[in-house]
Amino acid sequence: MTSIRFLEFLLPVLLHLVLSKEVEPVFRAKGTTIEMGYCFGVDYIVVYRCAPEGDQLLGNSSSESPSTPPEDLQGRIHINKVQHLLGLQISQLTHKDSGIYRRECWLHQTLESQNTQQLSVCDKEVESEEIVVKEDEGAKLLCNNTSIGSDGTSVRWYYETFPLYKPILLLDSSVALDLLVKELQGVIKVQNNGRSLLFDKSALENNSHFYCLVSKGKTCVSFQNMQLQDNSESRDIFATQGERVVLKCPAEGTNQQWETPLGLFNSSNMKMNLSLDEKSEDFSLVIPAFSEELSGEYSCFSSLFEVRYSLFLCPKNESQNKVVLEGRSVLLDCDVNKEHSLSVQWYRREPSGENGLIHNSNDMTVPVPEDLRGRLSENGATMTISHLEVKDGGVYWCVVLVESVFLDYYDDGGEEDTEEDENSDDNFWDDTHKCVSKQETILRVIKHVTLKPVTEEPETSNVTAYAVGAGLVGMLVVGVIVGVIFVVKNRKAKASQNQGNTVI
């Protein structure tokens, strides 16, 4: 009897593990629309609904085999044909539409591919949430439904893993509160009847997207998706011809790669003009000498995150060097052509090597760095830092950008430009990010030089000095007297000798 009960418990789990390799779970709210996948570059698409009595044909895009959908779906099915892309939509979904569907793509009477989906239609979709990962604590996922665990209400947790990103069943509380994925059993804890999951940080390295599906009996009440915080905000980098550029990227997660204007690269297939930073333990990308053909979008991504950069080429103005005493103020000026409508951005090199934006003439919401608050003021293209400290020294630079270029898209009469101009939309959009110039200022802050006051020597040392001085003078006087006596005696001796030699 015990063995039978064990098999009753194990059979649904094994069945799902087998089906999960072939059937992709999808979730939709009542009244919404689902697209049953797409077929690209084929002759026609065929979609079936799997039922106990056999497969029901929902749609066939082939003109040779027109089909009539089942009565409950008539008027709600639409086949999309966009050039070489084919798809089938079901609109105004109801609970009765929940089930298994199979999409087939056919080319030259040959089945090219197929995809099977298990659709769950729920009363509502709960607003999605971002997963916040704490440095030492990991993350806690909470399904937004308080009735879980009571009145026959259960929860199923799904997760998506890199690189397929298809939902895989992680937990089904209607069966047990045990995780179904062996490799995650030691890094995820189940709490509150399955309503919440406590994750170790390592569990999120390859898994960034989760779903919870709440059901009461066989009816889906709600579903909610949760994903890691989006760290993919793009950062603008303005570089000059030949400048060395380092794009920072942490070494976290697996299958880490760089997507660049020159293609997709990892640590094993870098090119001569692109390399990884050997001096760093992270996955930072080094461009030894920047040039126009290297401008564009760069993305560093792994199973855990994505970091994006936009690189722009700037003409270089002559650099400035400024040396200022500590406590004084310094004026950082930028060479701007007054004939054009321009915006000016000021940056500084942070200790981490990052480019820190400290001022944008077109965006007053840019936060002033904490160490410069109350000391930074600007006036157009110039910027003043007061009460300088030694640590303020470093490299600052301004970037001058063209502003409101779209005004040139029209002529003086307010009408659109000629056909030649209309065909230059690509150039128009590129110019909206045109960099006019970049100018560096190397600031050095030095301390005041303070002379120490002269202090009097002790009285004993003065006495000693006087005694030594007097002794030297006495010796000098004695030497002079001896010298005079010697000269006098020498003259007398010569005189006596001369008298003895006189001839009379």
Salt bridges, closest charged atoms under 4 A:
ASP43 OD2 - HIS108 ND1 3.77
ASP55 OD2 - ARG102 NH1 3.01
ASP72 OD2 - ARG49 NH1 3.13
ASP97 OD2 - ARG76 NH1 2.88
GLU104 OE2 - ARG102 NE 3.05
ASP123 OD1 - LYS30 NZ 3.80
ASP123 OD1 - HIS95 NE2 2.52
GLU135 OE2 - LYS201 NZ 3.46
GLU137 OE1 - LYS134 NZ 3.93
GLU160 OE1 - HIS209 ND1 3.34
GLU243 OE2 - LYS438 NZ 3.16
GLU326 OE1 - LYS447 NZ 3.73
ASP333 OD1 - LYS322 NZ 3.62
GLU350 OE2 - ARG348 NE 3.29
GLU354 OE1 - ARG235 NH1 3.70
ASP371 OD1 - ARG348 NH2 2.81
GLU378 OE1 - HIS359 NE2 3.60
GLU389 OE1 - LYS391 NZ 3.61
ASP392 OD2 - ARG375 NH1 2.80
